[in-house]
Amino acid sequence: DGCHALGKPGFEASGFNTTSYETLLRGGKFGALIKPGDAFTSAFNMVIEGRVHSSIHMPHGREKLPDRDIETLKLWVKQGAKNN
């Protein structure tokens, strides 16, 4: 739905743009959100997995991602968050 695209609410709040690989890895207003190789401390994974306060879990205001998608994103980060 593009919540974290330029001009959208997620981008305006965080500066995190998910529309390209480069902007995804760049992070947001508070720095990098993805630590390639480290899904445990990557803020990206923490908010998707719900390991943060419920007010900032993602996707915001919607149902949690399916477990298989969460595991895929966790594995992607663990394997280095490559552009593949």
N, C-alpha and C positions, 0 to 999 in steps of 0.2 A: 504493500500500500504506500510505500515511500515515506513513512513517518520520519526517517532520518535522511531525507533528501534536502537539498538546498531550499530554504524557505518554508519547510514543513516544521511542525511543532517539535519533533524530536531533535531536529538539527538546531533549531533556535534555542532550545533549552541546553543542549550539550555541546554543540559544535561538531558532533559526530556524524559524518556523511558516509552512508553505506552504499553509495551508487557506483563505486568502482573499487577495485582491489587497492589502488594507491591511497585513496581517501580512507578506506577502511583501516589500513595499517597506520595511517597518519594519526588517527585518534581524534580527540576533540579538545574542547577548551581546557581540560584538565590533564592533557597529555595522552600518551598511548593507552589504549584500552586492551590491546592484544599483545601478549608477550609470547612470541613464537617459541614453542617448546614447553611452555608453562601454563597449562590450562587452569591449574589450581589457583594461581594468583592473578590471572588475567581478569580484569574487571568485566570484559566482554562475556566471559563464561560465567562469572559470578552472578551477573544480573539475569542471564538467560536461565541459569540453573536455580535461581531463587535463593541464592546464598547471601542475599542482602536484604535490607529492610523492604517490606512488601510494597512500599510507596514507590520504589524505583525498579521493581522487577520488570523484565521485558518478555514479551511485548506488553507495553504499558496499557492498562485498561482492557486487555483481552486475555483469553485463555492461554495458559502456559503452552509452550511448544510441545509437540509429542516427544516422549522420551527418546525415541530413535533419532529424531532431529537434534536433540540436545547432545546425545552421545556422538553423533556425526561431527558436530561443531567442536566438541571437546577433543575428539581424535584429530581433527584438522589442526587445531592449535598445538596439541601435543606433538604432532609430526612436523611442526615448524611453520604452520600457517602459510603454506606455499601457494603460489598463484597457479593452481591446477584445477 
